[in-house]
């Protein structure tokens, strides 16, 4: 499941909008993971030397990279091999953005802050860009960090203008209105199997032989080349969501090159979880987070009138789905679009009021808020198609996936009985991996020994659905000397630089001073959002049962 947005560590300024059973029948070649090959290591060393010599020639940012970039933000490119085993073969360029450290203490304008180097940020995905990251320095929660560090964003391989991937014509990417059955019929399943096969063929047709080189291991190698191009002997890195996975790969592959590393919303690096079982774990966790959201709506029934219990809120949601299946709101929003809009609320609780308000308005006769919230936006189709292509390519290439539909059907049918909210939609998103035309890799067994790596700071919310909490515990166990800070009873996907002052205290102390609180620490949850509304009485109508 792709992370919904570049939001986690970077706050709302950078919003980019969006195992239960044995896998069995894995793709041919599955087995124990192995270290990356000697040819790739030599290729990385050569690419690093070239990047250090070349540096980055910064200039004005293209509107395609950072629209309306303010003064001080500059952009450039870094050249990396497409295939690290063939460093003199085809090469690609990754776009990079940067703003220098302000060196101004936001608490004392007369004090000059020593520069600590470059801080590179990745928001996850796979398929997300951090080209906007340098803009975060104006956010009060980030000003002390922006004083000490150059803020560096980049578009990973395949993303944006960094040798972009595509699997279908963007004009055809947004399909809608669509259905979203929690328990699909056999005919519906056959339809989506056909779509998954066609999508996988489209990736091969539009991307050709380069498709196989879009992997997490290559993302980690690219990060080391970027480090060298920035002139840094050691990397300071903040990775969120999927960014924590290839950040962990980097730590295991290049431990001597790490200065400081924050892994925010850590995913489970266990090779057995990459990526099929990880997605099953996510679907189970989203069911719990959906229950949290329903409980919050029920506590604010006086505002939203969707029910004063979680069960009643579920019935209101089901009513909306049935009604939309019969007639799409605005001709554009069906059950699938409703589901997508509410899925983002599983990532970020500050989305809860807008979703609840739109659902309430729709059920009381006003569809406009829901249409504004959930209708596909054609102007974003190219970016969305590109992000989805990169997500699919990286996850399908990274590891073996079940190639027998019966395995997918068995596992997701079982899970959907307990976790119907997102299970099948998540399965459909990843199903192209069952029919993937490129070779699969074996995931690296991420581990570091005592003293091999500086302390790594791991941040996690206890009820994060997109990065379930057991993954953070596993990351903490595998990276010797790492420290885990937990936001208890909270579920925001990415917590560094967000609303929790306790978390931010640890985040700043680590990045600015290298201080860690001990092997584990915890923070009380941030305050949940305030209910907004109410919907005006003149807009309300009687709740009606939908029909197909």
PLY file of the C-alpha trace (Angstrom):
ply
format ascii 1.0
element vertex 548
property float x
property float y
property float z
element edge 546
property int vertex1
property int vertex2
end_header
0.00 0.00 0.00
1.52 3.25 -1.07
1.93 5.96 1.52
-0.82 8.50 0.99
1.25 11.64 1.01
4.51 13.38 1.71
3.35 14.51 5.10
4.91 12.56 7.93
8.09 14.31 9.02
7.44 17.37 6.90
4.02 18.47 8.16
1.13 19.87 6.19
3.33 22.26 4.22
4.60 19.33 2.17
1.33 17.42 1.72
1.44 15.74 -1.72
-1.76 14.31 -2.62
-1.69 9.88 -1.79
1.17 -11.82 7.59
-1.97 -13.61 8.18
-1.25 -16.77 6.18
1.79 -18.28 4.48
2.44 -16.79 1.07
3.04 -20.10 -0.65
3.76 -20.61 -4.35
6.32 -17.82 -4.42
7.96 -16.80 -7.64
10.75 -18.98 -8.91
14.10 -18.39 -7.30
12.85 -17.65 -3.78
15.18 -18.61 -0.97
17.57 -17.14 1.54
18.54 -13.53 0.97
22.08 -12.78 -0.13
24.29 -9.72 0.13
24.43 -7.53 -2.96
26.97 -8.71 -5.50
30.57 -7.65 -5.85
29.92 -6.07 -9.26
27.26 -3.77 -7.79
29.61 -2.83 -4.93
32.40 -1.91 -7.34
29.91 -0.01 -9.50
28.69 1.94 -6.51
32.23 2.88 -5.51
32.94 4.15 -9.02
29.68 6.11 -9.17
30.41 7.63 -5.76
33.89 8.76 -6.87
32.48 10.31 -10.02
29.73 12.12 -8.09
32.16 13.51 -5.54
34.33 14.89 -8.34
31.37 16.34 -10.26
29.33 17.73 -7.38
25.98 19.30 -8.22
25.65 22.26 -10.56
22.74 24.13 -9.00
20.50 26.50 -10.88
16.96 27.82 -10.96
14.36 25.19 -10.18
12.12 24.12 -13.04
8.40 24.63 -12.41
8.07 20.88 -13.00
10.35 20.28 -10.00
9.44 23.01 -7.50
6.74 25.38 -8.80
7.20 28.97 -7.64
10.36 28.06 -5.75
11.26 30.90 -3.36
14.63 32.61 -3.39
17.35 30.42 -1.99
15.96 27.10 -3.23
18.14 25.77 -6.02
17.92 22.63 -8.10
20.32 20.35 -9.95
20.89 16.76 -10.96
23.01 13.82 -9.88
24.03 11.12 -12.37
23.78 7.47 -11.31
24.14 4.18 -13.20
20.91 2.55 -14.28
22.57 -0.78 -13.44
25.28 -0.61 -10.78
26.80 -3.82 -12.10
27.50 -1.86 -15.32
28.55 1.62 -14.13
29.83 2.55 -17.61
26.51 1.52 -19.18
23.35 3.63 -19.39
23.08 6.36 -16.76
20.14 8.34 -15.45
19.82 11.71 -13.74
18.08 12.30 -10.42
16.69 15.77 -9.71
17.80 17.39 -6.46
16.63 20.49 -4.56
18.49 22.32 -1.80
18.36 25.38 0.40
21.39 26.34 2.49
21.27 26.34 6.27
20.04 29.69 7.52
22.51 29.61 10.44
20.06 31.90 12.25
18.85 30.89 15.68
15.04 31.36 15.64
15.16 31.95 19.41
18.06 34.42 19.38
18.54 36.46 16.20
22.03 37.57 17.32
23.38 34.03 17.56
24.92 32.37 14.52
24.22 28.64 14.37
27.07 26.39 13.21
26.28 24.55 9.98
26.18 20.76 10.37
25.99 19.74 6.72
23.23 18.49 4.47
20.04 16.78 5.70
18.46 14.54 3.06
14.79 13.63 3.33
12.75 10.91 1.66
8.98 10.68 2.23
8.45 7.06 1.23
6.07 5.62 -1.31
7.74 4.02 -3.17
7.07 6.68 -5.74
7.07 9.90 -3.71
9.33 12.90 -4.26
10.82 15.25 -1.67
11.67 18.05 -4.10
9.49 20.35 -1.98
11.37 19.51 1.22
13.56 22.66 1.32
10.37 24.71 1.79
9.83 23.15 5.22
12.39 25.48 6.76
9.76 28.20 7.10
7.66 25.96 9.35
8.26 26.93 13.01
8.67 23.26 13.98
11.58 22.95 11.57
13.34 26.31 11.91
16.01 25.13 14.37
16.86 22.21 12.09
16.85 24.50 9.04
19.31 26.77 10.85
21.84 23.95 11.22
21.36 21.97 8.01
21.08 22.48 4.30
17.69 20.95 3.55
17.94 18.59 0.58
15.11 16.93 -1.31
15.25 14.73 -4.37
13.16 12.65 -6.72
14.25 8.99 -6.53
14.79 7.00 -9.71
11.60 6.71 -11.69
9.88 9.64 -9.96
9.07 12.98 -11.56
11.83 13.89 -13.99
14.29 11.32 -12.56
14.11 8.85 -15.47
10.35 8.61 -15.02
8.49 5.31 -15.15
5.04 4.87 -16.64
2.76 1.87 -16.97
-0.25 3.35 -18.74
-1.42 6.50 -20.46
-2.12 9.01 -17.65
-5.37 9.97 -19.43
-6.66 6.51 -18.55
-5.26 6.34 -15.01
-8.22 7.75 -13.10
-11.08 5.32 -13.55
-14.38 6.20 -12.07
-16.75 6.15 -10.60
-15.70 2.72 -9.31
-17.02 0.12 -6.93
-15.25 -1.13 -3.80
-16.83 -4.35 -2.53
-15.54 -5.66 0.78
-16.39 -9.20 -0.33
-16.10 -9.25 -4.14
-17.92 -11.67 -6.39
-16.09 -14.16 -8.59
-16.92 -12.06 -11.65
-15.45 -8.96 -9.98
-12.31 -10.91 -9.13
-11.89 -12.09 -12.72
-12.23 -8.51 -13.92
-9.46 -7.33 -11.60
-7.20 -10.24 -12.47
-7.46 -9.19 -16.10
-6.72 -5.58 -15.16
-3.67 -6.61 -13.12
-2.28 -8.65 -15.99
-2.83 -5.76 -18.41
-1.17 -3.31 -16.03
1.92 -5.53 -15.63
2.16 -5.87 -19.42
1.86 -2.10 -19.73
4.77 -1.57 -17.35
6.95 -3.84 -19.46
5.80 -2.29 -22.73
6.26 1.35 -21.67
9.43 0.90 -19.61
11.24 -1.85 -21.48
14.43 -3.47 -20.20
15.08 -0.72 -17.64
12.09 -1.86 -15.55
14.12 -4.39 -13.54
16.50 -1.73 -12.18
13.92 0.16 -10.12
14.54 -1.48 -6.73
15.05 -0.60 -3.09
18.67 -1.76 -3.25
19.33 0.67 -6.09
17.53 3.41 -4.16
19.98 2.83 -1.31
22.94 2.94 -3.71
21.58 6.14 -5.28
21.45 7.65 -1.80
25.17 7.01 -1.34
25.93 8.64 -4.68
23.81 11.64 -3.64
25.76 11.83 -0.36
29.01 12.04 -2.27
27.67 14.61 -4.75
26.66 16.80 -1.80
30.26 16.65 -0.56
29.35 14.81 2.62
31.65 12.15 4.07
28.78 10.80 6.12
25.04 10.99 5.53
22.43 12.69 7.70
19.10 11.27 6.60
15.43 11.36 7.57
13.32 8.69 5.92
9.59 8.25 6.45
7.42 5.20 5.73
8.99 3.27 2.82
11.95 5.64 3.19
12.74 3.84 6.43
13.15 0.56 4.55
15.75 1.68 2.07
17.25 3.84 4.82
17.75 0.62 6.78
19.19 -1.02 3.65
21.61 1.89 3.41
22.60 1.47 7.06
23.31 -2.23 6.49
25.16 -1.70 3.20
27.12 1.47 4.11
27.29 1.64 7.93
30.51 3.68 7.94
28.81 6.34 5.78
26.05 7.11 8.33
26.30 10.22 10.49
22.75 10.44 11.81
19.62 8.68 10.62
15.97 9.08 11.59
13.57 6.32 10.52
10.06 7.73 10.99
7.07 5.35 10.71
9.39 2.39 10.39
8.30 -0.52 8.22
9.17 -4.09 9.10
12.52 -5.00 7.43
12.13 -8.75 7.97
12.75 -10.29 4.51
9.75 -12.58 5.02
7.52 -9.48 5.18
8.78 -7.83 1.97
6.23 -7.06 0.50
3.34 -9.52 0.27
2.91 -10.21 3.97
3.57 -6.57 4.80
0.49 -5.60 2.81
-1.63 -8.17 4.63
-0.39 -6.72 7.93
-1.32 -3.24 6.74
-4.83 -4.28 5.81
-5.37 -5.75 9.27
-4.01 -2.60 10.93
-6.21 -0.29 8.84
-9.26 -2.08 10.21
-8.23 -1.04 13.72
-7.51 2.52 12.64
-10.88 2.73 10.87
-12.45 1.70 14.19
-10.55 4.54 15.92
-11.96 6.99 13.39
-15.50 5.68 13.83
-15.20 6.00 17.61
-14.13 9.64 17.21
-17.08 10.38 14.90
-19.45 8.73 17.39
-18.11 10.91 20.21
-19.00 13.92 18.06
-22.44 12.79 17.00
-23.81 16.17 17.98
-21.75 17.67 15.17
-21.95 15.03 12.45
-25.15 13.06 13.20
-23.65 9.87 11.82
-24.39 7.78 14.90
-23.47 7.78 18.57
-21.74 4.38 18.45
-19.05 2.94 16.22
-21.55 0.43 14.81
-23.99 3.17 13.87
-21.23 5.16 12.13
-20.36 2.02 10.16
-23.99 1.74 9.08
-23.92 5.38 7.94
-20.82 4.68 5.89
-22.40 1.55 4.41
-25.50 3.56 3.53
-23.34 6.06 1.66
-21.56 3.28 -0.22
-24.85 1.73 -1.32
-26.28 5.04 -2.40
-23.13 5.92 -4.37
-23.22 2.52 -6.06
-26.68 3.42 -7.34
-25.82 6.97 -8.38
-22.34 8.49 -8.27
-22.07 11.85 -6.52
-21.47 14.51 -9.13
-21.18 11.71 -11.67
-17.62 11.13 -10.39
-17.64 9.75 -6.84
-18.62 6.12 -6.40
-17.86 3.69 -3.56
-14.24 3.39 -4.70
-13.64 7.12 -4.49
-15.35 7.26 -1.08
-13.08 4.45 0.10
-9.95 6.23 -1.13
-10.90 9.45 0.63
-11.53 7.65 3.90
-8.36 5.60 3.59
-6.30 8.78 3.89
-7.98 9.36 7.26
-6.34 6.11 8.34
-2.97 7.76 7.78
-3.58 11.15 9.37
-6.14 11.99 12.03
-6.13 15.66 11.08
-8.10 14.51 8.03
-10.88 13.18 10.25
-13.03 16.34 10.45
-13.14 16.94 6.69
-14.07 13.33 5.95
-16.73 13.18 8.63
-18.18 16.51 7.53
-18.32 15.41 3.87
-20.00 12.10 4.74
-22.53 13.85 6.94
-23.34 16.44 4.30
-23.78 13.77 1.64
-26.13 11.67 3.73
-28.15 14.76 4.59
-28.62 15.84 1.00
-25.56 17.89 0.03
-23.04 15.96 -2.12
-20.78 18.93 -2.91
-18.30 18.53 -0.01
-17.82 14.86 -0.85
-17.34 15.61 -4.54
-14.76 18.29 -3.73
-12.95 15.86 -1.44
-13.09 12.61 -3.38
-13.56 13.29 -7.10
-10.49 12.47 -9.24
-8.60 15.57 -10.36
-7.48 15.16 -13.98
-4.70 17.73 -13.57
-2.95 15.36 -11.13
-3.26 12.26 -13.30
0.28 12.32 -14.71
1.87 12.62 -11.28
-0.44 9.98 -9.81
0.19 7.53 -12.66
3.94 8.00 -12.33
3.86 7.46 -8.57
1.77 4.33 -8.95
4.12 2.96 -11.61
7.17 3.43 -9.39
5.38 1.94 -6.40
4.45 -1.15 -8.40
7.85 -1.58 -10.03
9.84 -1.29 -6.82
7.63 -3.55 -4.73
7.28 -6.18 -7.48
11.02 -6.17 -8.22
12.14 -6.25 -4.60
11.03 -9.73 -3.61
9.19 -12.90 -4.64
5.39 -12.67 -4.69
2.83 -15.46 -4.92
2.20 -16.24 -8.56
-0.83 -18.47 -7.97
-4.11 -16.54 -7.77
-5.44 -19.17 -5.39
-2.97 -17.97 -2.73
-4.10 -14.36 -3.06
-7.75 -15.41 -3.02
-7.29 -17.60 0.05
-5.33 -15.07 2.10
-7.44 -12.03 1.30
-10.76 -13.85 1.65
-9.72 -15.00 5.12
-8.48 -11.57 6.12
-11.51 -9.73 4.75
-13.77 -11.64 7.15
-12.01 -9.82 10.01
-10.75 -6.71 8.24
-13.10 -5.77 5.40
-12.33 -2.04 5.27
-9.22 -2.15 3.05
-8.23 -5.76 2.42
-9.42 -6.27 -1.14
-8.61 -2.76 -2.36
-5.06 -3.29 -1.11
-4.92 -6.67 -2.85
-6.02 -5.18 -6.19
-3.34 -2.49 -5.97
-0.60 -5.08 -5.57
-1.96 -7.86 -7.78
0.19 -6.90 -10.81
3.10 -8.37 -8.84
1.59 -11.84 -9.35
2.09 -11.41 -13.11
5.24 -9.31 -13.08
7.44 -9.67 -16.19
10.77 -8.63 -14.63
13.07 -10.77 -12.45
12.48 -10.66 -8.69
15.25 -9.97 -6.20
15.81 -11.50 -2.79
15.37 -8.98 0.06
18.51 -8.13 2.01
18.49 -9.47 5.57
18.92 -6.09 7.30
21.13 -6.42 10.38
23.96 -4.45 11.95
26.20 -5.55 14.78
27.18 -3.62 17.91
29.41 -0.66 17.10
28.99 -0.92 13.33
26.58 1.99 13.13
26.01 5.25 15.02
22.76 5.26 17.02
19.75 5.41 14.70
16.57 7.15 15.93
13.38 5.22 15.15
10.03 7.01 15.55
6.71 5.19 15.60
3.07 5.75 16.50
1.59 2.79 18.32
-1.53 2.60 16.13
0.01 3.53 12.77
-1.83 1.44 10.19
0.42 2.03 7.18
3.50 1.03 9.20
2.19 -1.33 11.90
4.02 -0.97 15.20
5.57 -4.47 15.28
7.69 -3.31 12.34
9.27 -0.57 14.45
10.07 -3.11 17.16
11.68 -5.37 14.55
13.68 -2.45 13.11
14.88 -1.59 16.62
15.94 -5.19 17.15
17.85 -5.50 13.87
19.79 -2.21 14.01
22.16 -2.62 16.95
22.33 0.49 19.13
19.19 2.04 17.64
16.68 3.89 19.81
12.89 3.68 19.51
10.64 6.59 20.51
6.94 5.63 20.57
3.92 7.90 20.54
1.48 5.88 22.61
-2.17 5.41 21.62
-1.69 7.44 18.42
-1.86 6.48 14.77
-0.43 9.26 12.62
1.79 7.90 9.88
5.02 9.76 10.57
5.45 11.81 13.74
8.75 13.72 13.52
8.24 17.46 13.11
4.52 17.03 13.76
2.20 18.20 16.55
3.70 16.17 19.44
6.15 18.35 21.39
7.60 15.36 23.25
8.42 13.56 20.01
9.85 16.73 18.52
12.08 17.18 21.54
13.71 13.82 20.87
13.80 14.54 17.11
15.60 17.87 17.56
17.93 16.65 20.30
19.11 13.86 18.03
19.53 15.86 14.82
21.03 18.93 16.48
23.12 17.36 19.23
23.27 13.63 18.57
21.52 12.89 21.88
19.30 9.84 22.27
17.07 9.02 25.24
18.15 5.39 25.78
17.13 2.23 23.98
13.42 3.09 24.19
11.31 6.05 25.21
7.63 6.95 24.91
5.49 10.03 24.59
1.85 10.65 25.41
-0.38 10.99 22.31
-0.97 14.33 20.64
-4.43 15.83 20.95
-6.98 14.54 18.46
-8.52 17.09 16.09
-11.46 19.22 17.04
-14.75 18.43 15.35
-15.78 21.13 12.88
-19.31 22.01 11.92
-22.06 21.46 12.52
-23.67 21.07 9.13
-26.34 23.73 8.90
-29.82 22.51 9.72
-31.11 23.90 6.43
-28.79 21.47 4.61
-29.97 18.43 6.51
-32.43 15.92 5.19
-33.59 12.55 6.38
-31.13 9.67 6.19
-32.17 7.34 3.38
-31.16 3.79 2.67
-29.26 3.42 -0.56
-29.94 0.83 -3.23
-28.06 -0.63 -6.14
0 1
1 2
2 3
3 4
4 5
5 6
6 7
7 8
8 9
9 10
10 11
11 12
12 13
13 14
14 15
15 16
16 17
18 19
19 20
20 21
21 22
22 23
23 24
24 25
25 26
26 27
27 28
28 29
29 30
30 31
31 32
32 33
33 34
34 35
35 36
36 37
37 38
38 39
39 40
40 41
41 42
42 43
43 44
44 45
45 46
46 47
47 48
48 49
49 50
50 51
51 52
52 53
53 54
54 55
55 56
56 57
57 58
58 59
59 60
60 61
61 62
62 63
63 64
64 65
65 66
66 67
67 68
68 69
69 70
70 71
71 72
72 73
73 74
74 75
75 76
76 77
77 78
78 79
79 80
80 81
81 82
82 83
83 84
84 85
85 86
86 87
87 88
88 89
89 90
90 91
91 92
92 93
93 94
94 95
95 96
96 97
97 98
98 99
99 100
100 101
101 102
102 103
103 104
104 105
105 106
106 107
107 108
108 109
109 110
110 111
111 112
112 113
113 114
114 115
115 116
116 117
117 118
118 119
119 120
120 121
121 122
122 123
123 124
124 125
125 126
126 127
127 128
128 129
129 130
130 131
131 132
132 133
133 134
134 135
135 136
136 137
137 138
138 139
139 140
140 141
141 142
142 143
143 144
144 145
145 146
146 147
147 148
148 149
149 150
150 151
151 152
152 153
153 154
154 155
155 156
156 157
157 158
158 159
159 160
160 161
161 162
162 163
163 164
164 165
165 166
166 167
167 168
168 169
169 170
170 171
171 172
172 173
173 174
174 175
175 176
176 177
177 178
178 179
179 180
180 181
181 182
182 183
183 184
184 185
185 186
186 187
187 188
188 189
189 190
190 191
191 192
192 193
193 194
194 195
195 196
196 197
197 198
198 199
199 200
200 201
201 202
202 203
203 204
204 205
205 206
206 207
207 208
208 209
209 210
210 211
211 212
212 213
213 214
214 215
215 216
216 217
217 218
218 219
219 220
220 221
221 222
222 223
223 224
224 225
225 226
226 227
227 228
228 229
229 230
230 231
231 232
232 233
233 234
234 235
235 236
236 237
237 238
238 239
239 240
240 241
241 242
242 243
243 244
244 245
245 246
246 247
247 248
248 249
249 250
250 251
251 252
252 253
253 254
254 255
255 256
256 257
257 258
258 259
259 260
260 261
261 262
262 263
263 264
264 265
265 266
266 267
267 268
268 269
269 270
270 271
271 272
272 273
273 274
274 275
275 276
276 277
277 278
278 279
279 280
280 281
281 282
282 283
283 284
284 285
285 286
286 287
287 288
288 289
289 290
290 291
291 292
292 293
293 294
294 295
295 296
296 297
297 298
298 299
299 300
300 301
301 302
302 303
303 304
304 305
305 306
306 307
307 308
308 309
309 310
310 311
311 312
312 313
313 314
314 315
315 316
316 317
317 318
318 319
319 320
320 321
321 322
322 323
323 324
324 325
325 326
326 327
327 328
328 329
329 330
330 331
331 332
332 333
333 334
334 335
335 336
336 337
337 338
338 339
339 340
340 341
341 342
342 343
343 344
344 345
345 346
346 347
347 348
348 349
349 350
350 351
351 352
352 353
353 354
354 355
355 356
356 357
357 358
358 359
359 360
360 361
361 362
362 363
363 364
364 365
365 366
366 367
367 368
368 369
369 370
370 371
371 372
372 373
373 374
374 375
375 376
376 377
377 378
378 379
379 380
380 381
381 382
382 383
383 384
384 385
385 386
386 387
387 388
388 389
389 390
390 391
391 392
392 393
393 394
394 395
395 396
396 397
397 398
398 399
399 400
400 401
401 402
402 403
403 404
404 405
405 406
406 407
407 408
408 409
409 410
410 411
411 412
412 413
413 414
414 415
415 416
416 417
417 418
418 419
419 420
420 421
421 422
422 423
423 424
424 425
425 426
426 427
427 428
428 429
429 430
430 431
431 432
432 433
433 434
434 435
435 436
436 437
437 438
438 439
439 440
440 441
441 442
442 443
443 444
444 445
445 446
446 447
447 448
448 449
449 450
450 451
451 452
452 453
453 454
454 455
455 456
456 457
457 458
458 459
459 460
460 461
461 462
462 463
463 464
464 465
465 466
466 467
467 468
468 469
469 470
470 471
471 472
472 473
473 474
474 475
475 476
476 477
477 478
478 479
479 480
480 481
481 482
482 483
483 484
484 485
485 486
486 487
487 488
488 489
489 490
490 491
491 492
492 493
493 494
494 495
495 496
496 497
497 498
498 499
499 500
500 501
501 502
502 503
503 504
504 505
505 506
506 507
507 508
508 509
509 510
510 511
511 512
512 513
513 514
514 515
515 516
516 517
517 518
518 519
519 520
520 521
521 522
522 523
523 524
524 525
525 526
526 527
527 528
528 529
529 530
530 531
531 532
532 533
533 534
534 535
535 536
536 537
537 538
538 539
539 540
540 541
541 542
542 543
543 544
544 545
545 546
546 547
